[in-house]
Amino acid sequence: MDVSVTAAKAQLTDLVRRAEAGEDVVLTRHGQPAVRLVPVAAKVDPERRAALMRQLAREGGAKALPGPCAARSQDFLYGDDGLPA
């Protein structure tokens, strides 16, 4: 939904509600997009964050998996002819 900045002044509360509900709200100036209204992501409460951290620690999901050495990454990026693979 595109709305001019001038028109948005009169209906800001409604536009905020629509954006919070997931609707794409773009404010325009002289017919050109100027601003997009997007909802702010909800913060995770400290108890929920601690529970997620404990779960990660139990599952070992925070550890990196072994892989090729980064020092030799050019071996995977370029072929024998020196051109990108």
N, C-alpha and C positions, 0 to 999 in steps of 0.2 A: 504494500500500500504506500503510495507516494502522496505526501501532504506538504503544502507550502509552509514555510516557517510562519508566515502571517496567519494562516488558518490554524496551525498547530497551537498557537497561543490560546485560542478559545477552547480547544479540545484536548489539552495536554493530559489531563487525568485519564481520559478514555484511551488515548494513544499509548500511555504507559501501561495500562491494563492489557491492551492488545499485544504489546511487545512482551510482557510477562507471560502471556498465554502462548507465545511462540510465533505470533504473526510477524512478518517482515515489515517494519515501519521505517520508511526513509523520509527524512525532511528535505525539502528542496528549496533552493534559492534561485530565483529567476529561471525556473524550469530545470535546473541542474541539481543532481543529488549533492547534498551537503553533509548530512549527518544520518547515521543509522541508529535507531533505538534498539538496544539489546538488553536482556535481563542480566543482572549480576548473578554469577554462580553462587549458590548457597555455601556458606562456610561450614566445614565439618567441625562438630563440637569436639572438645578435647578428649572426652571419653570414647567417642567413636574412632577418633584418630589413633588413640592408644590401642584399641581393639584391633584395628587394621594392622598396626605395627607388630603386635603380638602374633597375629595370623601369618604375616610375612616371615617372621622369625621362625615360626614352627615349620612352615613349608619350605624354607630355604630359598624363597623366590627372589631375594635381594642379591644373590651371588651371581657373578658373571660366569658364563660358560667359557671353557677354553676354546680358542680358535687360532687362526693363523697369526703369525707375528706381524704386528703393524709395521715393523721396520722393513719388511719385504713386501709391502702392499703394492708396490709398483709391478711386482710379478703378476698380479691379478688384473691390473689395469691395462697393461700393454702386452701385445703379442711379441713374438720373436723378431718381427720386423721393426719394432719400435713404435708402431702405430697403435692407437687405442683399440682394445679388444672388442 
